[in-house]
Amino acid sequence: MCRVSIAGLMVLPLTFAVWALSAAADSHSVWDGIYSKAQAARGQTTYGEECARCHAENLMGGEGGAPELAGDTFVQRWSGKTVGDLFEIARTTMPTDSPGSLSRQQYADIISYILSANSFPAGDKDMPSDTAPLKQIQITAKK
């Protein structure tokens, strides 16, 4: 026979509530100022050198079916995913003629520029170039 105390039943919801609050505190969104203006400026320079030939200077896509990196189509395509997902796709597949050829910092700078071009706000610190913390940052269309 299994015995469960009332006190034991109260621990489970409390434990879940603490876990849920902890998880919420650890996650962020692109609306939280996750990159700096200086980083986005560096990213714009690198983007012009490495990405614009396919994705266009205005980030609206083009050559060879390169997708848009700015605007509603971009935001809707990435909404619900993380900045880490975007970072890893860029890092492992771009530029198409030499994937992974940029430094992790350059990829972070480019992603910062892309976020800036999509009107997500800048903050005080540079976005990290490690994937793990970027996986905690959600891309959402609305704040």
Secondary structure as GFF3:
##gff-version 3
##sequence-region A 1 143
A	DSSP	alpha_helix	6	26	.	.	.	ID=ss1
A	DSSP	beta_strand	28	29	.	.	.	ID=ss2
A	DSSP	three_ten_helix	30	32	.	.	.	ID=ss3
A	DSSP	alpha_helix	37	50	.	.	.	ID=ss4
A	DSSP	alpha_helix	52	55	.	.	.	ID=ss5
A	DSSP	three_ten_helix	63	65	.	.	.	ID=ss6
A	DSSP	alpha_helix	72	78	.	.	.	ID=ss7
A	DSSP	alpha_helix	83	93	.	.	.	ID=ss8
A	DSSP	alpha_helix	104	117	.	.	.	ID=ss9
A	DSSP	alpha_helix	131	134	.	.	.	ID=ss10
A	DSSP	beta_strand	137	138	.	.	.	ID=ss11
###
